[in-house]
């Protein structure tokens, strides 16, 4: 076999192995990414529900515990975005027990590395003071993994017409 034939066969063999091994490696990465996506989605959705459950009890502790100190958010009930310090100030004040009732519906999540954006809808049927209401919101929270813990970095919500 000539040197040229040998190089051609080695090149073809390398191409054939790449065609088989690279997609297999990529598929394994996609499988791991999908498993990571599902695990992060489940964890963040659980944290979102805990935040609202705490709020429903008049307890913002779960929100504070899950919030980055770099946090900025813009709920539909305030004129301007507010920060972690603003949220923490609320946590230090006595709060009346809430009678809020709302349903939450997960819609989607984007995940890239240590950042996730979760999208969901809420339907409030009883406000904190016990008044029957029919308020619907679309909510997005951006989460970052800081030192191994997922924390809300920012968010925005809008009230939706029925």
DSSP file (Angstrom, degrees, kcal/mol; ACC not computed):
  #  RESIDUE AA STRUCTURE BP1 BP2  ACC     N-H-->O    O-->H-N    N-H-->O    O-->H-N    TCO  KAPPA ALPHA  PHI   PSI    X-CA   Y-CA   Z-CA
    1    1 A X              0   0    0      0, 0.0     2,-0.1     0, 0.0     0, 0.0   0.000 360.0 360.0 360.0 134.7    0.0    0.0    0.0
    2    2 A X     >  -     0   0    0      1,-0.1     4,-2.4     4,-0.0     5,-0.2  -0.354 360.0-113.8 -78.7 162.6    1.4    3.4   -0.9
    3    3 A X  H  > S+     0   0    0      1,-0.2     4,-2.3     2,-0.2     5,-0.2   0.871 118.2  52.9 -62.2 -37.5    1.7    6.2    1.6
    4    4 A X  H  > S+     0   0    0      2,-0.2     4,-2.1     1,-0.2    -1,-0.2   0.910 109.7  47.0 -66.8 -42.7   -0.9    8.2   -0.3
    5    5 A X  H  > S+     0   0    0      2,-0.2     4,-2.6     1,-0.2     5,-0.2   0.898 111.2  52.8 -64.7 -41.3   -3.4    5.3   -0.2
    6    6 A X  H  X S+     0   0    0     -4,-2.4     4,-2.6     1,-0.2    -2,-0.2   0.929 110.2  46.9 -60.6 -46.2   -2.7    4.8    3.5
    7    7 A X  H  X S+     0   0    0     -4,-2.3     4,-2.3     2,-0.2    -1,-0.2   0.887 111.8  51.3 -64.1 -38.5   -3.4    8.5    4.2
    8    8 A X  H  X S+     0   0    0     -4,-2.1     4,-2.5     2,-0.2    -2,-0.2   0.928 112.3  45.8 -64.5 -44.9   -6.6    8.5    2.2
    9    9 A X  H  X S+     0   0    0     -4,-2.6     4,-2.8     2,-0.2    -2,-0.2   0.905 113.1  50.1 -65.1 -40.5   -7.9    5.4    4.0
   10   10 A X  H  X S+     0   0    0     -4,-2.6     4,-2.4    -5,-0.2    -1,-0.2   0.892 111.3  49.4 -63.8 -39.0   -6.9    6.9    7.4
   11   11 A X  H  X S+     0   0    0     -4,-2.3     4,-2.3     2,-0.2    -2,-0.2   0.920 112.5  46.8 -66.1 -43.7   -8.7   10.1    6.4
   12   12 A X  H  X S+     0   0    0     -4,-2.5     4,-2.5     2,-0.2    -2,-0.2   0.897 112.5  50.1 -64.6 -40.8  -11.8    8.2    5.4
   13   13 A X  H  X S+     0   0    0     -4,-2.8     4,-2.7     2,-0.2    -2,-0.2   0.915 110.7  49.8 -63.6 -42.7  -11.7    6.1    8.6
   14   14 A X  H  X S+     0   0    0     -4,-2.4     4,-2.4     2,-0.2    -2,-0.2   0.909 111.7  48.3 -61.3 -42.7  -11.4    9.3   10.6
   15   15 A X  H  X S+     0   0    0     -4,-2.3     4,-2.2     2,-0.2    -2,-0.2   0.905 111.8  49.7 -64.5 -41.1  -14.4   10.8    8.8
   16   16 A X  H  X S+     0   0    0     -4,-2.5     4,-1.4     2,-0.2    -2,-0.2   0.924 112.0  47.4 -65.1 -43.7  -16.4    7.7    9.3
   17   17 A X  H  X S+     0   0    0     -4,-2.7     4,-3.6     1,-0.2     5,-0.4   0.903 111.4  51.4 -63.9 -40.1  -15.6    7.6   13.1
   18   18 A X  H  X>S+     0   0    0     -4,-2.4     4,-1.9     1,-0.2     5,-0.5   0.900 106.5  54.3 -62.7 -39.7  -16.4   11.3   13.4
   19   19 A X  H  <5S+     0   0    0     -4,-2.2     4,-0.4     1,-0.2    -1,-0.2   0.828 119.0  34.5 -64.0 -30.9  -19.8   10.8   11.7
   20   20 A X  H  X5S+     0   0    0     -4,-1.4     4,-1.1    -3,-0.2    -2,-0.2   0.898 123.5  40.0 -89.2 -46.2  -20.6    8.0   14.3
   21   21 A X  H  X5S+     0   0    0     -4,-3.6     4,-2.5     2,-0.2     5,-0.2   0.875 109.2  55.9 -77.6 -38.9  -19.0    9.3   17.5
   22   22 A X  H  X5S+     0   0    0     -4,-1.9     4,-2.8    -5,-0.4     5,-0.2   0.943 109.3  45.7 -63.7 -48.7  -19.7   13.1   17.3
   23   23 A X  H  ><S+     0   0    0     -5,-0.5     4,-2.9    -4,-0.4    -1,-0.2   0.890 112.6  52.6 -61.9 -34.6  -23.5   12.7   17.0
   24   24 A X  H  X S+     0   0    0     -4,-1.1     4,-2.2     2,-0.2    -2,-0.2   0.919 111.7  45.4 -64.9 -41.8  -23.4   10.1   19.8
   25   25 A X  H  X S+     0   0    0     -4,-2.5     4,-2.2     2,-0.2    -2,-0.2   0.909 113.9  49.2 -66.6 -41.3  -21.5   12.5   22.0
   26   26 A X  H  X S+     0   0    0     -4,-2.8     4,-2.5     1,-0.2    -2,-0.2   0.907 110.3  51.2 -63.9 -40.8  -23.8   15.4   21.1
   27   27 A X  H  X S+     0   0    0     -4,-2.9     4,-2.5     2,-0.2    -1,-0.2   0.909 108.4  51.3 -63.2 -41.5  -26.8   13.2   21.8
   28   28 A X  H  X S+     0   0    0     -4,-2.2     4,-2.3     1,-0.2    -1,-0.2   0.906 110.6  49.6 -61.9 -40.7  -25.4   12.3   25.2
   29   29 A X  H  X S+     0   0    0     -4,-2.2     4,-2.8     2,-0.2    -2,-0.2   0.897 110.3  50.1 -63.9 -40.6  -25.0   16.1   25.9
   30   30 A X  H  X S+     0   0    0     -4,-2.5     4,-2.6     2,-0.2    -2,-0.2   0.892 109.4  51.4 -65.2 -38.8  -28.6   16.7   24.8
   31   31 A X  H  X S+     0   0    0     -4,-2.5     4,-2.2     2,-0.2    -2,-0.2   0.930 112.6  45.1 -63.5 -44.7  -29.8   14.0   27.1
   32   32 A X  H  X S+     0   0    0     -4,-2.3     4,-2.9     2,-0.2    -2,-0.2   0.909 112.7  51.5 -64.7 -41.2  -27.9   15.5   30.0
   33   33 A X  H  X S+     0   0    0     -4,-2.8     4,-2.9     1,-0.2    -2,-0.2   0.898 110.1  49.4 -62.3 -40.1  -29.1   19.0   29.1
   34   34 A X  H  X S+     0   0    0     -4,-2.6     4,-2.6     2,-0.2    -1,-0.2   0.903 111.8  48.1 -66.2 -40.3  -32.7   17.7   29.0
   35   35 A X  H  X S+     0   0    0     -4,-2.2     4,-2.4     2,-0.2    -2,-0.2   0.915 113.5  47.8 -65.5 -42.1  -32.3   16.1   32.4
   36   36 A X  H  X S+     0   0    0     -4,-2.9     4,-2.9     2,-0.2     5,-0.3   0.924 111.0  51.8 -62.2 -44.3  -30.7   19.3   33.8
   37   37 A X  H  X S+     0   0    0     -4,-2.9     4,-3.0     1,-0.2     5,-0.2   0.940 111.3  46.5 -57.6 -49.4  -33.6   21.3   32.2
   38   38 A X  H  X S+     0   0    0     -4,-2.6     4,-2.5     1,-0.2    -1,-0.2   0.906 113.9  48.0 -62.2 -42.3  -36.2   19.1   33.8
   39   39 A X  H  X S+     0   0    0     -4,-2.4     4,-2.3     2,-0.2    -2,-0.2   0.921 115.0  44.6 -66.0 -44.0  -34.5   19.2   37.2
   40   40 A X  H  X S+     0   0    0     -4,-2.9     4,-3.0     2,-0.2     5,-0.3   0.929 113.3  51.2 -66.1 -44.5  -34.0   23.0   37.2
   41   41 A X  H  X S+     0   0    0     -4,-3.0     4,-2.5    -5,-0.3     5,-0.2   0.935 112.1  46.5 -57.4 -47.7  -37.6   23.5   35.9
   42   42 A X  H  X S+     0   0    0     -4,-2.5     4,-2.0    -5,-0.2    -1,-0.2   0.910 114.4  47.5 -63.1 -42.6  -39.0   21.4   38.7
   43   43 A X  H  X S+     0   0    0     -4,-2.3     4,-2.2     2,-0.2    -2,-0.2   0.940 114.8  44.7 -64.4 -47.8  -36.9   23.1   41.4
   44   44 A X  H  X S+     0   0    0     -4,-3.0     4,-2.7     1,-0.2    -2,-0.2   0.879 111.6  52.4 -68.1 -36.8  -37.7   26.6   40.3
   45   45 A X  H  X S+     0   0    0     -4,-2.5     4,-2.3    -5,-0.3    -1,-0.2   0.903 109.7  50.0 -64.9 -38.9  -41.4   25.8   39.9
   46   46 A X  H  X S+     0   0    0     -4,-2.0     4,-2.1    -5,-0.2    -2,-0.2   0.915 111.5  48.7 -62.3 -43.0  -41.4   24.5   43.5
   47   47 A X  H  X S+     0   0    0     -4,-2.2     4,-2.2     2,-0.2    -2,-0.2   0.899 109.7  52.1 -64.6 -40.9  -39.6   27.7   44.7
   48   48 A X  H  X S+     0   0    0     -4,-2.7     4,-2.0     1,-0.2    -2,-0.2   0.932 110.5  47.8 -60.1 -45.7  -42.2   29.9   42.8
   49   49 A X  H  X S+     0   0    0     -4,-2.3     4,-2.5     1,-0.2    -1,-0.2   0.876 109.9  52.5 -64.7 -37.1  -45.0   28.0   44.4
   50   50 A X  H  X S+     0   0    0     -4,-2.1     4,-2.5     2,-0.2    -1,-0.2   0.882 106.8  53.8 -65.7 -38.0  -43.4   28.4   47.9
   51   51 A X  H  X S+     0   0    0     -4,-2.2     4,-2.4     2,-0.2    12,-0.2   0.944 113.2  42.1 -60.1 -48.0  -43.0   32.1   47.4
   52   52 A X  H  X S+     0   0    0     -4,-2.0     4,-2.5     2,-0.2    -2,-0.2   0.865 112.0  54.1 -70.1 -35.9  -46.7   32.5   46.6
   53   53 A X  H  X S+     0   0    0     -4,-2.5     4,-0.9     2,-0.2    -1,-0.2   0.921 111.1  46.9 -62.7 -42.1  -47.7   30.1   49.4
   54   54 A X  H ><>S+     0   0    0     -4,-2.5     5,-3.5     1,-0.2     3,-0.8   0.929 111.6  50.2 -62.9 -45.6  -45.7   32.3   51.8
   55   55 A X  H ><5S+     0   0    0     -4,-2.4     3,-1.5     1,-0.3    -2,-0.2   0.888 105.6  57.2 -60.1 -39.0  -47.3   35.4   50.4
   56   56 A X  H 3<5S+     0   0    0     -4,-2.5    44,-0.3     1,-0.3    -1,-0.3   0.748 108.4  47.1 -63.9 -24.1  -50.7   33.8   50.8
   57   57 A X  T <<5S-     0   0    0     -4,-0.9    -1,-0.3    -3,-0.8    -2,-0.2   0.430 123.4-106.4 -92.4  -1.8  -49.9   33.4   54.6
   58   58 A X  T < 5S+     0   0    0     -3,-1.5     2,-0.6    -4,-0.4    -3,-0.2   0.713  83.1 127.4  81.6  21.4  -48.7   37.0   54.8
   59   59 A X      < +     0   0    0     -5,-3.5     3,-0.4    -6,-0.2    -1,-0.2  -0.940  35.1 178.0-118.4 110.6  -45.1   35.7   55.0
   60   60 A X     >  +     0   0    0     -2,-0.6     4,-2.5     1,-0.2     3,-0.5   0.418  58.6 102.2 -89.5   3.1  -42.5   37.2   52.5
   61   61 A X  H  > S+     0   0    0      1,-0.2     4,-2.9     2,-0.2     5,-0.2   0.904  77.7  51.2 -51.8 -49.4  -39.7   35.1   54.1
   62   62 A X  H  > S+     0   0    0     -3,-0.4     4,-1.0     1,-0.2    -1,-0.2   0.847 111.3  50.0 -60.0 -31.0  -39.7   32.4   51.3
   63   63 A X  H  4 S+     0   0    0     -3,-0.5     3,-0.5   -12,-0.2    89,-0.2   0.952 112.4  45.5 -69.6 -49.1  -39.4   35.3   48.8
   64   64 A X  H >< S+     0   0    0     -4,-2.5     3,-1.6     1,-0.2    -2,-0.2   0.918 111.5  52.9 -58.9 -44.7  -36.5   36.9   50.6
   65   65 A X  H 3< S+     0   0    0     -4,-2.9    -1,-0.2     1,-0.3    -2,-0.2   0.770 113.2  44.2 -63.9 -26.1  -34.7   33.6   51.1
   66   66 A X  T 3< S+     0   0    0     -4,-1.0    86,-3.4    -3,-0.5     2,-0.4   0.239  97.4  98.4-101.2  12.9  -35.0   32.9   47.4
   67   67 A X  E <   -a  152   0A   0     -3,-1.6    86,-0.2    84,-0.3     2,-0.1  -0.855  68.9-128.0-112.6 136.3  -33.9   36.3   46.2
   68   68 A X  E >   -     0   0A   0     84,-2.7     3,-1.6    -2,-0.4    -2,-0.1  -0.438  21.6-125.6 -69.9 147.7  -30.6   37.6   45.0
   69   69 A X  E 3  S+     0   0A   0      1,-0.3    15,-0.2    -2,-0.1    16,-0.2   0.590 113.7  59.5 -70.6  -8.1  -29.2   40.7   46.7
   70   70 A X  E 3  S+     0   0A   0     82,-0.1    -1,-0.3    14,-0.1    83,-0.1   0.300  83.5 139.6 -96.6   7.1  -28.9   42.1   43.2
   71   71 A X  E <   +     0   0A   0     -3,-1.6    13,-1.3    81,-0.2     2,-0.3  -0.156  25.4 172.6 -59.3 138.8  -32.6   41.7   42.6
   72   72 A X  E     +aB 154  83A   0     81,-1.7    83,-1.0    11,-0.2     2,-0.3  -0.965   9.4 172.6-142.9 135.8  -34.8   44.2   40.8
   73   73 A X  E     -aB 155  82A   0      9,-2.5     9,-2.7    -2,-0.3     2,-0.3  -0.946  25.1-150.9-142.5 160.6  -38.5   43.5   39.9
   74   74 A X  E     -a  156   0A   0     81,-1.6    83,-1.6    -2,-0.3     7,-0.1  -0.712  16.7-173.4-137.4  85.2  -41.5   45.3   38.6
   75   75 A X    >   -     0   0    0     -2,-0.3     3,-1.3    81,-0.2    83,-0.1  -0.351  36.6-115.2 -70.7 159.9  -44.8   44.0   39.7
   76   76 A X  T 3  S+     0   0    0      1,-0.2    -1,-0.1    -2,-0.0    83,-0.1   0.589 109.6  67.4 -73.3  -7.7  -47.9   45.5   38.1
   77   77 A X  T 3  S+     0   0    0     81,-0.0     2,-0.3     2,-0.0    -1,-0.2   0.458  94.0  63.9 -92.7  -0.9  -49.0   47.1   41.4
   78   78 A X  S <  S-     0   0    0     -3,-1.3     4,-0.0     1,-0.1     3,-0.0  -0.919  74.1-134.5-126.0 152.5  -46.1   49.6   41.7
   79   79 A X  S    S+     0   0    0     -2,-0.3     2,-0.3     1,-0.1    -1,-0.1   0.806  88.4  22.6 -73.5 -30.8  -45.2   52.6   39.5
   80   80 A X  S    S-     0   0    0      1,-0.0    -5,-0.2    -7,-0.0    -7,-0.1  -0.921  92.2 -88.2-135.1 157.8  -41.5   51.8   39.3
   81   81 A X        -     0   0    0     -2,-0.3     2,-0.3    -7,-0.1    -7,-0.2  -0.261  43.6-151.5 -59.7 153.7  -39.2   48.7   39.7
   82   82 A X  E     -B   73   0A   0     -9,-2.7    -9,-2.5    -4,-0.0     2,-0.1  -0.890   4.5-129.6-129.8 163.9  -38.0   48.0   43.2
   83   83 A X  E  >  -B   72   0A   0     -2,-0.3     4,-2.1   -11,-0.2   -11,-0.2  -0.361  32.6 -93.5-107.5 178.9  -34.9   46.4   44.6
   84   84 A X  H  > S+     0   0    0    -13,-1.3     4,-3.2   -15,-0.2     5,-0.2   0.897 124.4  55.9 -57.1 -43.0  -33.9   43.7   47.1
   85   85 A X  H  > S+     0   0    0      1,-0.2     4,-1.9     2,-0.2    -1,-0.2   0.890 106.9  49.6 -60.9 -39.1  -33.5   46.4   49.8
   86   86 A X  H  > S+     0   0    0      2,-0.2     4,-1.3     1,-0.2    -1,-0.2   0.917 113.2  46.3 -64.2 -43.0  -37.1   47.5   49.2
   87   87 A X  H  X S+     0   0    0     -4,-2.1     4,-1.5     1,-0.2     3,-0.3   0.914 111.4  51.4 -65.4 -43.1  -38.3   43.9   49.4
   88   88 A X  H  X S+     0   0    0     -4,-3.2     4,-1.1     1,-0.2    -1,-0.2   0.839 104.1  58.4 -64.2 -33.1  -36.3   43.3   52.6
   89   89 A X  H  < S+     0   0    0     -4,-1.9     4,-0.3     1,-0.2     3,-0.3   0.878 105.0  50.3 -64.2 -37.0  -37.8   46.4   54.2
   90   90 A X  H >< S+     0   0    0     -4,-1.3     3,-1.4    -3,-0.3    -1,-0.2   0.876 104.5  58.7 -66.3 -37.2  -41.2   44.9   53.7
   91   91 A X  H 3< S+     0   0    0     -4,-1.5    -1,-0.2     1,-0.3    -2,-0.2   0.783 100.5  56.9 -64.9 -26.6  -40.0   41.7   55.4
   92   92 A X  T 3< S+     0   0    0     -4,-1.1     2,-0.3    -3,-0.3    -1,-0.3   0.577  93.5  84.3 -82.2  -8.3  -39.1   43.6   58.5
   93   93 A X  S <  S-     0   0    0     -3,-1.4     2,-0.1    -4,-0.3    -3,-0.0  -0.674  90.7-100.6 -96.2 148.3  -42.6   45.0   59.0
   94   94 A X        -     0   0    0     -2,-0.3     2,-0.4     1,-0.0    -1,-0.1  -0.430  41.6-157.2 -63.4 138.3  -45.4   43.1   60.8
   95   95 A X        -     0   0    0     -2,-0.1     2,-0.2   -37,-0.1     3,-0.1  -0.956  12.6-126.1-123.1 137.0  -47.8   41.7   58.2
   96   96 A X        -     0   0    0     -2,-0.4    32,-0.0     1,-0.1     0, 0.0  -0.506  43.4 -92.0 -73.7 146.8  -51.4   40.8   58.7
   97   97 A X        -     0   0    0     -2,-0.2     2,-0.3     1,-0.1   -39,-0.2  -0.349  47.4-130.8 -57.2 140.3  -52.4   37.2   57.8
   98   98 A X        -     0   0    0    -42,-0.1    31,-0.2   -43,-0.1    30,-0.1  -0.666  20.1-163.5 -97.3 149.2  -53.5   37.1   54.2
   99   99 A X        +     0   0    0     29,-1.8    29,-0.1    -2,-0.3    30,-0.1   0.148  42.1 146.2-110.7  16.0  -56.6   35.5   52.8
  100  100 A X        -     0   0    0    -44,-0.3     2,-0.4   -45,-0.2    27,-0.2  -0.211  27.6-170.1 -56.6 138.5  -55.3   35.6   49.2
  101  101 A X  E     +C  126   0A   0     25,-2.3    24,-2.4     2,-0.0    25,-1.5  -0.997  16.7 152.9-130.1 129.1  -56.3   32.7   47.0
  102  102 A X  E     -C  124   0A   0     -2,-0.4     2,-0.4    22,-0.3    22,-0.2  -0.996  33.7-135.2-152.8 155.1  -54.7   32.2   43.6
  103  103 A X  E     -C  123   0A   0     20,-2.1    20,-2.1    -2,-0.3     2,-0.4  -0.850  18.0-152.6-106.8 146.0  -54.0   29.5   41.1
  104  104 A X  E     -C  122   0A   0     -2,-0.4     2,-0.5    18,-0.2    18,-0.2  -0.962   6.9-168.4-120.4 137.8  -50.6   29.3   39.3
  105  105 A X  E     -C  121   0A   0     16,-2.9    16,-2.5    -2,-0.4     2,-0.1  -0.967  19.0-135.3-129.0 116.0  -50.1   27.7   35.9
  106  106 A X  E     +C  120   0A   0     -2,-0.5    14,-0.2    14,-0.2     3,-0.1  -0.428  26.9 172.5 -63.8 138.0  -46.6   27.0   34.6
  107  107 A X  E     -     0   0A   0     12,-2.7     2,-0.3     1,-0.4    13,-0.2   0.729  50.9 -41.4-116.2 -45.4  -46.1   28.1   31.0
  108  108 A X  E     -C  119   0A   0     11,-1.8    11,-3.0   -67,-0.0    -1,-0.4  -0.986  41.1-143.7-173.1 170.7  -42.5   27.7   30.0
  109  109 A X  E     -C  118   0A   0     -2,-0.3     2,-0.4     9,-0.2     9,-0.2  -0.980   4.8-153.0-151.0 141.9  -38.8   28.2   31.0
  110  110 A X  E     -C  117   0A   0      7,-2.6     7,-2.5    -2,-0.3     2,-0.4  -0.943  18.3-170.4-110.0 138.7  -35.6   29.1   29.2
  111  111 A X  E     +C  116   0A   0     -2,-0.4     2,-0.3     5,-0.2     5,-0.2  -0.994  16.1 163.7-135.4 128.2  -32.3   27.8   30.6
  112  112 A X  E >   -C  115   0A   0      3,-2.9     3,-1.6    -2,-0.4     2,-0.2  -0.873  65.9 -58.5-143.8 108.7  -28.8   28.8   29.7
  113  113 A X  T 3  S-     0   0    0     -2,-0.3    -1,-0.0     1,-0.3    31,-0.0  -0.398 122.1  -9.3  60.9-121.0  -26.0   27.8   32.0
  114  114 A X  T 3  S+     0   0    0     -2,-0.2    31,-2.3    -3,-0.1     2,-0.4   0.087 122.1  83.6 -98.1  22.0  -26.6   29.4   35.4
  115  115 A X  E <   +CD 112 144A   0     -3,-1.6    -3,-2.9    29,-0.2     2,-0.4  -0.987  50.2 175.0-129.6 135.7  -29.5   31.5   34.3
  116  116 A X  E     -CD 111 143A   0     27,-2.8    27,-3.7    -2,-0.4     2,-0.5  -0.994  16.7-157.5-137.8 144.4  -33.2   30.6   33.9
  117  117 A X  E     -CD 110 142A   0     -7,-2.5    -7,-2.6    -2,-0.4     2,-0.4  -0.989  15.5-163.3-120.9 122.3  -36.3   32.6   32.9
  118  118 A X  E     -CD 109 141A   0     23,-2.7    23,-1.9    -2,-0.5     2,-0.4  -0.869   0.9-161.2-110.1 140.3  -39.6   31.0   34.1
  119  119 A X  E     +CD 108 140A   0    -11,-3.0   -12,-2.7    -2,-0.4   -11,-1.8  -0.963  21.5 149.3-121.6 133.2  -43.0   32.1   32.7
  120  120 A X  E     -CD 106 139A   0     19,-2.3    19,-3.1    -2,-0.4     2,-0.3  -0.969  33.7-127.6-154.4 170.1  -46.3   31.4   34.3
  121  121 A X  E     -CD 105 138A   0    -16,-2.5   -16,-2.9    -2,-0.3     2,-0.3  -0.920  17.7-161.1-121.2 147.8  -49.8   32.8   34.8
  122  122 A X  E     -CD 104 137A   0     15,-2.3    15,-2.4    -2,-0.3     2,-0.4  -0.946   7.1-160.9-126.4 152.5  -51.7   33.4   38.0
  123  123 A X  E     -CD 103 136A   0    -20,-2.1   -20,-2.1    -2,-0.3     2,-0.5  -0.929  10.9-160.1-132.5 107.9  -55.4   33.9   38.6
  124  124 A X  E     +CD 102 135A   0     11,-3.2    11,-2.2    -2,-0.4   -22,-0.3  -0.765  18.5 169.0 -90.9 128.2  -56.3   35.6   41.9
  125  125 A X  E    S+     0   0A   0    -24,-2.4     8,-2.1    -2,-0.5     2,-0.4   0.581  72.0  33.2-112.1 -17.2  -59.9   35.0   43.1
  126  126 A X  E    S-CD 101 132A   0    -25,-1.5   -25,-2.3     6,-0.3    -1,-0.3  -0.984  78.3-139.1-139.3 128.1  -59.6   36.4   46.6
  127  127 A X    >   -     0   0    0      4,-2.8     3,-2.1    -2,-0.4   -28,-0.2  -0.243  36.9 -92.9 -79.1 173.5  -57.3   39.4   47.5
  128  128 A X  T 3  S+     0   0    0      1,-0.3   -29,-1.8   -29,-0.1   -28,-0.2   0.814 126.8  52.6 -57.4 -33.0  -55.2   39.6   50.7
  129  129 A X  T 3  S-     0   0    0    -31,-0.2    -1,-0.3   -30,-0.1   -31,-0.0   0.440 123.6-102.7 -86.1   2.5  -58.0   41.4   52.6
  130  130 A X  S <  S+     0   0    0     -3,-2.1     2,-0.3     1,-0.3    -2,-0.1   0.441  72.5 145.0  95.0   0.7  -60.5   38.7   51.6
  131  131 A X        -     0   0    0      1,-0.1    -4,-2.8    -5,-0.1    -1,-0.3  -0.563  54.6-117.1 -73.7 129.2  -62.3   40.6   48.9
  132  132 A X  E     +D  126   0A   0     -2,-0.3     2,-0.3    -6,-0.2    -6,-0.3  -0.492  47.8 165.0 -64.4 132.8  -63.5   38.4   46.0
  133  133 A X  E     -     0   0A   0     -8,-2.1     2,-0.2    -2,-0.2    -1,-0.0  -0.881  39.1-143.2-140.3 170.0  -61.6   39.5   42.8
  134  134 A X  E     +     0   0A   0     -2,-0.3     2,-0.5     2,-0.0    -9,-0.2  -0.664  40.4 154.8-137.9  79.5  -61.0   38.1   39.3
  135  135 A X  E     -D  124   0A   0    -11,-2.2   -11,-3.2    -2,-0.2     2,-0.4  -0.923  21.1-168.3-116.2 131.8  -57.4   39.2   38.5
  136  136 A X  E     -DE 123 160A   0     24,-0.6    24,-3.1    -2,-0.5     2,-0.3  -0.944   7.4-175.9-120.6 140.4  -55.1   37.4   36.0
  137  137 A X  E     -DE 122 159A   0    -15,-2.4   -15,-2.3    -2,-0.4     2,-0.5  -0.964  23.0-144.6-134.8 149.0  -51.4   38.0   35.6
  138  138 A X  E     -DE 121 158A   0     20,-2.4    20,-2.3    -2,-0.3     2,-0.4  -0.960  30.9-169.7-105.7 132.9  -48.6   36.9   33.4
  139  139 A X  E     -DE 120 157A   0    -19,-3.1   -19,-2.3    -2,-0.5     2,-0.4  -0.953  16.2-174.5-129.4 142.4  -45.4   36.6   35.4
  140  140 A X  E     -DE 119 156A   0     16,-2.4    16,-2.3    -2,-0.4     2,-0.4  -0.998   4.2-174.1-133.3 134.0  -41.7   36.1   34.5
  141  141 A X  E     -DE 118 155A   0    -23,-1.9   -23,-2.7    -2,-0.4     2,-0.6  -0.989  15.6-146.1-123.7 136.8  -38.9   35.7   36.9
  142  142 A X  E     -DE 117 154A   0     12,-3.4    11,-3.7    -2,-0.4    12,-1.5  -0.912  20.4-165.6-100.5 124.5  -35.2   35.5   36.0
  143  143 A X  E     -DE 116 152A   0    -27,-3.7   -27,-2.8    -2,-0.6     2,-0.4  -0.861   6.3-168.9-110.9 143.5  -33.3   33.1   38.2
  144  144 A X  E     -DE 115 151A   0      7,-2.7     7,-2.8    -2,-0.4     2,-0.9  -0.970  25.3-124.5-127.8 147.6  -29.5   32.8   38.6
  145  145 A X  E     - E   0 150A   0    -31,-2.3     2,-0.6    -2,-0.4     5,-0.3  -0.829  32.9-176.3 -93.2 109.3  -27.5   30.1   40.4
  146  146 A X  E >   - E   0 149A   0      3,-2.9     3,-1.9    -2,-0.9    -2,-0.0  -0.932  69.3 -20.9-110.7 117.8  -25.3   32.0   42.9
  147  147 A X  T 3  S-     0   0    0     -2,-0.6    -1,-0.2     1,-0.3     3,-0.1   0.873 130.1 -48.3  52.1  40.7  -22.9   29.9   44.9
  148  148 A X  T 3  S+     0   0    0      1,-0.2     2,-0.4    -3,-0.1    -1,-0.3   0.424 120.0 103.0  85.2  -1.0  -24.9   26.7   44.2
  149  149 A X  E <   - E   0 146A   0     -3,-1.9    -3,-2.9    -5,-0.0     2,-0.4  -0.958  69.4-128.3-119.5 133.1  -28.3   28.2   45.1
  150  150 A X  E     + E   0 145A   0     -2,-0.4     2,-0.3    -5,-0.3    -5,-0.2  -0.649  35.2 177.4 -78.7 128.6  -30.9   29.4   42.6
  151  151 A X  E     - E   0 144A   0     -7,-2.8    -7,-2.7    -2,-0.4     2,-0.4  -0.973  35.3-107.5-134.9 145.8  -32.1   32.9   43.4
  152  152 A X  E     +aE  67 143A   0    -86,-3.4   -84,-2.7    -2,-0.3    -9,-0.3  -0.597  33.3 176.7 -71.6 125.1  -34.5   35.3   41.8
  153  153 A X  E     -     0   0A   0    -11,-3.7   -81,-1.7    -2,-0.4     2,-0.3   0.775  62.5 -19.0 -96.9 -36.5  -32.5   38.1   40.1
  154  154 A X  E     -aE  72 142A   0    -12,-1.5   -12,-3.4   -83,-0.2    -1,-0.4  -0.984  58.5-177.1-163.3 168.2  -35.4   40.0   38.5
  155  155 A X  E     -aE  73 141A   0    -83,-1.0   -81,-1.6    -2,-0.3     2,-0.3  -0.992  10.2-160.2-165.9 166.6  -39.0   39.8   37.4
  156  156 A X  E     -aE  74 140A   0    -16,-2.3   -16,-2.4    -2,-0.3     2,-0.3  -0.971   9.0-172.7-154.4 142.5  -41.9   41.5   35.8
  157  157 A X  E     - E   0 139A   0    -83,-1.6     2,-0.4    -2,-0.3   -18,-0.2  -0.963   3.3-164.9-135.1 153.1  -45.6   40.9   35.8
  158  158 A X  E     - E   0 138A   0    -20,-2.3   -20,-2.4    -2,-0.3     2,-0.3  -0.999  24.2-119.9-138.0 142.9  -48.5   42.3   33.9
  159  159 A X  E     - E   0 137A   0     -2,-0.4     2,-0.4   -22,-0.2   -22,-0.3  -0.616  31.5-147.2 -78.5 141.3  -52.2   42.2   34.6
  160  160 A X  E     - E   0 136A   0    -24,-3.1   -24,-0.6    -2,-0.3     2,-0.1  -0.898  12.0-120.7-114.4 136.4  -54.1   40.6   31.8
  161  161 A X              0   0    0     -2,-0.4   -26,-0.0     1,-0.1   -24,-0.0  -0.454 360.0 360.0 -69.0 148.6  -57.6   41.4   30.6
  162  162 A X              0   0    0    -28,-0.1    -1,-0.1    -2,-0.1   -27,-0.0   0.479 360.0 360.0 -65.5 360.0  -60.0   38.5   30.8
